[in-house]
Amino acid sequence: MSSYRPPSETALIGETLKRVVAALRSADVEFALAGSVACWARGGPPPCNDLDFAIHEADGDRTLEAFAAAGMRTERPPEGWLVKAFDGDVLVDLIFDFEGIDDVAILLGRAEHLTVEAVRLPVLALDDIVVSKLCALDEHSLDLAMPLQIARALREKIDWPEVRRRTAHSPYARGFLSMLEALEIIHPSGVSPAGRLKREPRVRVVGEG
């Protein structure tokens, strides 16, 4: 009987991350890790089957050329706010228009340098990631599973009053934050945090440096 075991989804994403960063650097493209993998790098839930990166829109063509040269399949979808690449089964989204954020240059300027899968790279600020995820919620995209997992795992690292302020225009974000209050994950607006919430075991921080 063969002892071969296919690599885990997280391992595949980690290998793709290394190839993507090498391609972006070879093309001299400014970038930052985004999405669920950027949360995982800070101790959040394991990522699924894709990687998100923030780039400037002007770098889209150069990025796709670099990925094609690295053997990845590339795609320019009709949505107009991102370009895509596929490294085997792993999808890579290269985003230049984030919900709730006026300018991707602001995001890139606030990125922090962390070590992820032994690679030192810029990673979007956690508050920016959470704001963008909540502002992206609408009647057609209302999967709360990953935002809820992120909130549970990283709640002590997130500036919730700031997130609340920046997402106040979205009824879906307000509803999600109300759910977090009901679950006693975050404090109600205007309530002192002293001794009010149940504490969960601290999570392991991955690759923070």
Protein Blocks (a to p, Z undefined) as FASTA:
>chain_A
ZZbdcddfklmmmmmmmmmmmmmmmnopacddehjllmmmnopacdffbccddddfklmm
mmmmmmmmnopacdddfkopaccddehjaccdddfbdghiablklmmmmpccddeehiac
ddddfklmmmmmmmmpcfklccfklmmmmmmmmmmmpcfklmmmmmmmpmklmmmmmmmm
mnomaccehiafehkaccddddddehiZZ
